[in-house]
Amino acid sequence: YIGITIDWDYKRRQVHLSIPGYVKKALKQFNHTVRKKQDQPYPSETIIYGAKKQYAKQPSTAKLLDKDGKKFIQQVCGKFLFLGRAVDSTLLCPISAIASQSATPTEETMEQTMQFLDYIATQEEAVITYSASDMKLAVHSDA
């Protein structure tokens, strides 16, 4: 049992998938308290309007984390990767960005992870809806 709730709406020909309580339980596991409301899961690069060139982000000079910090970031990524794959695909991009730094995480990576957790904590629980359609699938093969 993986905790996905399936809610059928036969009149509208839809099915709704959700994982109630998953976020709350995960935040409790990580002892996370919301620092401030976040409307974006990952910090974006500042756009310099009117500039002829937009430069790539410079390498971080932040201090490297210890083993516990590294493990924490990897646990957060793993925990919410399941939620992203199951019902909330909007989490996949920020998780990927954080996970790509998890081999050698810095204090900046930890700050991004905390922003991600604040975002998760302040959003409503995700529900994904699939609707039936009358589409007819036609396949052609040139064998």
C-alpha positions in Angstrom: 0.0 0.0 0.0 1.6 3.3 -1.1 -1.1 5.7 0.1 -2.5 7.0 -3.1 -6.2 7.7 -2.8 -8.3 7.1 -5.9 -11.6 9.1 -6.1 -13.8 8.1 -9.0 -16.3 10.6 -10.4 -18.4 8.5 -12.7 -20.8 11.3 -13.8 -17.9 13.4 -15.1 -15.9 10.4 -16.2 -12.9 11.5 -14.1 -10.6 10.0 -11.6 -8.7 12.0 -9.0 -5.5 10.8 -7.4 -4.0 12.3 -4.2 -1.9 11.3 -1.2 -3.6 12.9 1.8 -1.3 13.7 4.7 1.9 12.8 2.9 3.3 16.4 3.1 2.4 16.9 6.7 4.0 13.6 7.7 7.2 14.3 5.7 7.5 17.8 7.2 7.2 16.3 10.6 9.9 13.7 9.7 12.3 16.5 8.8 11.3 18.6 11.8 10.5 21.5 9.5 8.7 24.6 10.6 7.8 27.2 8.0 10.1 30.2 7.9 8.0 32.2 5.5 5.3 31.6 2.8 6.9 30.6 -0.5 5.3 31.0 -3.9 8.1 29.4 -5.9 9.8 26.1 -5.0 13.3 27.2 -6.3 15.0 30.5 -6.5 15.1 31.9 -10.0 17.9 33.8 -11.6 17.6 37.6 -11.7 16.7 38.8 -15.2 18.6 42.0 -16.3 16.1 43.7 -18.6 17.6 45.6 -21.5 20.9 43.8 -21.2 22.4 42.5 -24.5 23.6 39.3 -22.7 22.3 37.2 -19.9 25.2 35.5 -18.2 25.2 32.1 -16.6 25.2 31.7 -12.9 28.6 31.9 -11.3 29.9 28.8 -9.4 29.0 28.9 -5.7 31.6 29.9 -3.2 29.5 28.8 -0.2 30.9 26.5 2.4 30.5 22.7 1.8 28.0 20.8 4.1 29.0 18.0 6.4 27.7 14.4 6.0 24.5 15.0 8.0 23.6 18.0 5.8 24.3 16.0 2.7 22.1 13.1 3.9 19.3 15.5 4.9 19.2 17.0 1.4 19.3 13.5 -0.2 16.4 12.4 2.1 14.3 15.4 1.2 14.8 14.8 -2.5 14.0 11.1 -2.3 10.9 11.7 -0.1 9.4 14.3 -2.4 10.5 12.6 -5.6 7.8 10.0 -4.9 5.2 12.7 -4.4 6.3 14.4 -7.6 6.1 11.2 -9.7 2.8 10.1 -8.2 0.6 13.2 -8.1 2.5 16.6 -8.3 4.7 16.9 -11.3 5.4 20.6 -10.5 7.9 19.4 -7.9 10.1 17.4 -10.3 12.1 20.4 -11.7 13.1 21.9 -8.4 13.9 18.4 -7.0 16.1 17.7 -10.0 17.9 21.0 -9.5 18.6 20.4 -5.8 19.4 16.7 -6.4 22.0 17.6 -9.0 23.9 19.5 -6.3 23.5 16.8 -3.6 26.8 15.1 -4.3 28.7 18.1 -3.0 26.1 20.3 -1.3 26.9 23.7 0.0 25.1 26.0 2.4 23.4 27.5 -0.7 22.0 24.1 -1.5 20.7 23.8 2.0 19.0 27.2 1.6 17.4 26.0 -1.6 16.2 22.9 0.1 14.7 24.9 2.9 12.9 27.2 0.4 11.5 24.0 -1.3 10.2 22.7 2.1 8.6 26.1 2.9 7.0 26.0 -0.6 5.6 22.5 0.0 4.4 23.4 3.5 2.5 26.5 2.3 0.8 24.9 -0.8 -2.5 22.9 -0.9 -2.2 19.2 -1.2 -1.9 18.2 -4.9 -4.6 16.3 -6.7 -4.2 15.0 -10.2 -7.2 14.5 -12.3 -7.5 12.2 -15.3 -10.5 12.7 -17.6 -11.9 10.1 -20.1 -12.0 11.2 -23.7 -13.7 9.9 -26.9 -10.4 10.1 -28.7 -9.7 7.1 -31.0 -6.2 6.0 -31.3 -5.0 5.0 -34.7 -1.6 3.4 -35.3 0.1 3.0 -38.7 3.1 0.9 -39.1 5.5 0.5 -42.1 7.0 -2.8 -41.5 
